[in-house]
Amino acid sequence: MPGARTRSPGLIGSELPVTQLDKEALLRNRVVTTATDAGPRTAYKMLRTRVLQRMRTNGWQSLAVTSATPSDGKTLTSVNLAISLAGDVNHNVCLVDLDLRHSSISRYLGLPDGPGTSDCLRGEATLEQALVKPDIERLLVLPNLHTESNSSELISSPEMHEIAQRLVLDDPQRIVIYDMPPLLSADDMLAFAPFTDAVLFVVSEGATRQTDVVKARELLETVNVIGTVLNQSDVKTASYY
């Protein structure tokens, strides 16, 4: 069973106890672990390498993951990319749930209840109180449990700016992955764009409509789009990406 959430002061995440992730939840939600088949693990390692190359070249530390519409696989991509990045010994990773209207990272990982992103943005919890240190080396998670109707206002607030700044300035080796809402469902991604270095765009083969992709890419024309992930593809080669 997952461990209890403990609140600790100090450097971000340095004094947090380890929370055991729910292995059944990981398996059920297709989260990549050491027990996962080699195919998916290799695919995410390839994605990790290409993302790291772009981020190192540009000196970027933060990456927002979004899609055109719901159910394209952006959250699973965010979770598995963060875990894969944490497997690189040269980087620490923080995975942040900023899909405040439909938060699901906590469910994907089987985390226990506790304060989250929206609590921090409302001043009802500190960042240290909300962060979780799972039993995956070099990974921190900032989950969210409460649905917020005014999510774009919270995401563009000074409190969010402070959190984003703290996460990157606290550790120059840290990469911050933000799971964002779909572009065509809310204005949250556009409101948050000034706070992140780049965007990873996720589309689902056979599900995402071409017209929606065109609309979404038009909205991202002034943003650093690091690349596009083709999810649910039957292709088993490097062209998956």
C-alpha positions as a printed NumPy array, in Angstrom:
array([[  0.   ,   0.   ,   0.   ],
       [  1.187,   3.58 ,  -0.636],
       [  2.819,   5.313,   2.31 ],
       [  1.414,   8.288,   4.168],
       [  2.115,  11.787,   2.887],
       [  4.615,  13.607,   5.138],
       [  5.242,  17.34 ,   5.139],
       [  8.825,  18.428,   5.53 ],
       [ 10.604,  21.774,   5.295],
       [ 13.998,  22.452,   3.746],
       [ 15.35 ,  22.301,   0.205],
       [ 12.688,  21.223,  -2.226],
       [ 12.153,  17.499,  -1.833],
       [ 15.411,  16.858,  -0.001],
       [ 13.836,  15.845,   3.309],
       [ 10.735,  14.093,   2.025],
       [ 10.259,  10.427,   2.935],
       [  9.85 ,   7.952,   0.116],
       [  6.252,   7.107,  -0.866],
       [  5.77 ,   3.604,  -2.202],
       [  3.806,   3.699,  -5.443],
       [  0.837,   1.402,  -5.947],
       [  2.205,  -1.279,  -8.289],
       [ -1.279,  -2.45 ,  -9.262],
       [ -2.211,   1.092, -10.249],
       [  0.964,   1.42 , -12.312],
       [  0.206,  -1.792, -14.188],
       [ -3.459,  -0.95 , -14.669],
       [ -2.659,   2.529, -16.015],
       [  0.167,   1.381, -18.333],
       [  2.847,   3.299, -16.46 ],
       [  6.289,   2.149, -17.586],
       [  8.335,   0.398, -14.897],
       [ 11.183,  -2.108, -14.86 ],
       [  8.521,  -4.822, -15.145],
       [  7.154,  -3.371, -18.401],
       [  7.892,  -5.099, -21.699],
       [ 11.03 ,  -3.918, -23.448],
       [  9.122,  -2.376, -26.381],
       [  7.385,   0.465, -24.501],
       [ 10.437,   1.082, -22.305],
       [ 12.648,   1.42 , -25.371],
       [ 10.164,   3.745, -27.062],
       [ 10.137,   6.114, -24.073],
       [ 13.921,   5.971, -23.823],
       [ 14.1  ,   7.081, -27.437],
       [ 11.703,   9.923, -26.672],
       [ 13.78 ,  10.82 , -23.606],
       [ 16.977,  11.013, -25.643],
       [ 15.463,  13.264, -28.273],
       [ 13.854,  15.539, -25.685],
       [ 17.12 ,  15.81 , -23.728],
       [ 19.074,  16.669, -26.862],
       [ 16.752,  19.551, -27.663],
       [ 16.6  ,  20.809, -24.084],
       [ 20.364,  20.677, -23.564],
       [ 21.006,  22.468, -26.847],
       [ 18.673,  25.308, -25.88 ],
       [ 19.405,  25.416, -22.144],
       [ 15.777,  24.567, -21.316],
       [ 14.634,  23.115, -17.981],
       [ 10.835,  23.043, -18.212],
       [  8.531,  21.262, -20.632],
       [  4.736,  21.407, -20.911],
       [  2.961,  18.387, -22.383],
       [ -0.371,  19.009, -24.098],
       [ -2.639,  17.754, -26.873],
       [ -5.385,  19.099, -29.088],
       [ -8.258,  17.252, -27.425],
       [ -8.888,  14.927, -24.459],
       [ -7.969,  11.219, -24.598],
       [ -4.961,  11.749, -26.872],
       [ -2.614,  10.305, -24.23 ],
       [ -0.887,  13.443, -22.934],
       [ -1.031,  12.456, -19.249],
       [  0.364,   8.974, -19.822],
       [  3.065,  10.543, -22.004],
       [  3.86 ,  13.056, -19.237],
       [  4.102,  10.352, -16.579],
       [  6.173,   7.903, -18.605],
       [  8.451,  10.607, -19.987],
       [  9.113,  11.914, -16.46 ],
       [  9.939,   8.409, -15.219],
       [ 12.2  ,   7.784, -18.199],
       [ 13.983,  11.118, -17.721],
       [ 14.534,  10.269, -14.053],
       [ 16.338,   7.153, -15.246],
       [ 19.093,   9.411, -16.618],
       [ 21.591,   9.867, -13.784],
       [ 22.454,  13.375, -14.996],
       [ 19.033,  14.826, -14.215],
       [ 16.48 ,  15.188, -11.47 ],
       [ 12.842,  15.434, -12.534],
       [  9.693,  17.005, -11.135],
       [  6.335,  15.994, -12.631],
       [  3.624,  18.624, -12.043],
       [ -0.116,  18.102, -12.554],
       [ -1.472,  21.338, -14.054],
       [ -4.562,  19.818, -15.636],
       [ -6.569,  21.327, -12.801],
       [ -9.962,  20.571, -14.354],
       [ -9.289,  16.862, -14.906],
       [ -6.313,  15.926, -12.758],
       [ -5.24 ,  12.295, -13.043],
       [ -1.521,  11.918, -12.255],
       [ -2.315,  10.933,  -8.665],
       [ -4.642,   8.199,  -9.936],
       [ -2.136,   6.998, -12.525],
       [  0.512,   6.528,  -9.828],
       [ -1.802,   5.367,  -7.047],
       [ -0.739,   8.176,  -4.696],
       [ -2.402,   8.705,  -1.309],
       [ -4.618,  11.729,  -0.69 ],
       [ -2.923,  14.966,   0.281],
       [ -2.502,  18.604,  -0.71 ],
       [ -1.697,  19.362,  -4.322],
       [ -1.066,  22.018,  -6.929],
       [ -4.31 ,  23.927,  -6.478],
       [ -3.807,  24.023,  -2.691],
       [ -0.403,  25.642,  -3.25 ],
       [ -1.84 ,  28.172,  -5.689],
       [ -4.565,  29.12 ,  -3.208],
       [ -2.08 ,  29.52 ,  -0.377],
       [ -3.551,  26.594,   1.542],
       [ -0.372,  24.464,   1.4  ],
       [  3.31 ,  25.004,   0.77 ],
       [  5.172,  23.427,  -2.117],
       [  7.064,  21.225,   0.339],
       [  3.785,  20.016,   1.857],
       [  2.336,  19.046,  -1.508],
       [  5.338,  17.395,  -3.155],
       [  5.659,  13.614,  -3.16 ],
       [  8.909,  11.682,  -3.427],
       [  8.002,   8.306,  -4.98 ],
       [ 10.157,   5.214,  -4.858],
       [ 11.679,   6.152,  -8.213],
       [ 15.131,   7.672,  -7.841],
       [ 15.562,  11.322,  -8.872],
       [ 11.792,  11.888,  -9.302],
       [  9.467,  14.295,  -7.486],
       [  5.728,  14.615,  -8.141],
       [  3.409,  17.562,  -7.5  ],
       [ -0.05 ,  15.985,  -7.866],
       [ -3.467,  17.628,  -7.757],
       [ -6.72 ,  16.304,  -6.354],
       [ -9.19 ,  19.213,  -6.475],
       [-11.102,  20.265,  -9.58 ],
       [-10.812,  23.979, -10.327],
       [-13.276,  25.838, -12.557],
       [-11.091,  28.969, -12.74 ],
       [ -7.982,  27.008, -13.598],
       [ -6.491,  29.448, -16.121],
       [ -6.546,  32.25 , -13.554],
       [ -4.706,  30.056, -11.049],
       [ -2.206,  28.853, -13.645],
       [ -1.312,  32.412, -14.695],
       [ -1.142,  33.723, -11.125],
       [  1.947,  35.113,  -9.339],
       [  1.821,  32.05 ,  -7.086],
       [  2.238,  29.773, -10.111],
       [  5.091,  31.906, -11.395],
       [  6.815,  31.591,  -8.015],
       [  6.413,  27.797,  -7.983],
       [  7.73 ,  27.486, -11.537],
       [ 10.723,  29.666, -10.676],
       [ 11.499,  27.768,  -7.481],
       [ 11.45 ,  24.401,  -9.208],
       [ 14.04 ,  25.383, -11.812],
       [ 16.223,  27.699,  -9.717],
       [ 16.409,  25.253,  -6.806],
       [ 18.281,  22.691,  -8.909],
       [ 19.998,  23.478, -12.242],
       [ 19.961,  19.745, -13.04 ],
       [ 16.192,  19.477, -12.618],
       [ 13.803,  19.082, -15.537],
       [ 10.201,  20.042, -14.795],
       [  7.446,  18.273, -16.735],
       [  4.001,  19.906, -16.664],
       [  0.925,  17.88 , -17.606],
       [ -1.366,  20.518, -19.141],
       [ -5.013,  20.514, -20.289],
       [ -5.785,  19.988, -23.99 ],
       [ -5.353,  23.135, -26.064],
       [ -8.83 ,  23.167, -27.577],
       [-10.611,  22.473, -24.28 ],
       [ -9.363,  25.427, -22.232],
       [ -7.044,  28.433, -22.383],
       [ -4.833,  27.062, -19.6  ],
       [ -1.929,  26.059, -21.85 ],
       [ -1.794,  29.48 , -23.489],
       [ -2.026,  31.189, -20.093],
       [  0.867,  29.085, -18.805],
       [  3.055,  29.377, -21.914],
       [  5.195,  32.258, -20.533],
       [  6.168,  30.077, -17.542],
       [  7.618,  27.149, -19.508],
       [ 10.533,  26.803, -21.909],
       [  8.964,  24.472, -24.459],
       [  5.932,  22.351, -25.347],
       [  5.632,  18.695, -26.332],
       [  2.529,  18.052, -28.443],
       [  0.766,  14.664, -28.299],
       [ -1.551,  13.297, -30.992],
       [ -3.3  ,   9.944, -31.097],
       [ -3.225,   7.91 , -34.3  ],
       [ -6.704,   7.219, -35.601],
       [ -8.316,   9.465, -32.963],
       [ -7.   ,  13.028, -33.2  ],
       [ -8.662,  14.826, -36.1  ],
       [ -6.418,  16.607, -38.566],
       [ -8.463,  19.802, -38.289],
       [ -7.925,  19.817, -34.513],
       [ -4.179,  19.36 , -34.959],
       [ -4.083,  22.323, -37.352],
       [ -6.04 ,  24.505, -34.911],
       [ -3.804,  23.487, -32.019],
       [ -0.57 ,  24.129, -33.897],
       [ -1.845,  27.573, -34.891],
       [ -2.345,  28.343, -31.201],
       [  1.231,  27.219, -30.533],
       [  2.844,  29.229, -33.32 ],
       [  4.599,  31.6  , -30.866],
       [  5.673,  28.793, -28.493],
       [  8.8  ,  26.606, -28.622],
       [  7.341,  23.274, -29.757],
       [ 10.038,  20.715, -29.003],
       [  8.304,  18.01 , -31.04 ],
       [  5.213,  15.861, -31.557],
       [  4.54 ,  12.413, -30.103],
       [  2.379,  10.02 , -32.108],
       [  0.5  ,   7.989, -29.518],
       [ -1.316,   4.682, -30.093],
       [  0.731,   4.005, -33.203],
       [  1.129,   0.509, -34.637],
       [  4.562,   1.394, -36.027],
       [  7.269,  -0.402, -34.053],
       [ 10.312,   1.451, -35.356],
       [ 11.991,   4.762, -34.589],
       [  9.457,   6.441, -36.881],
       [  7.008,   6.048, -33.962],
       [  8.03 ,   9.583, -33.13 ]])
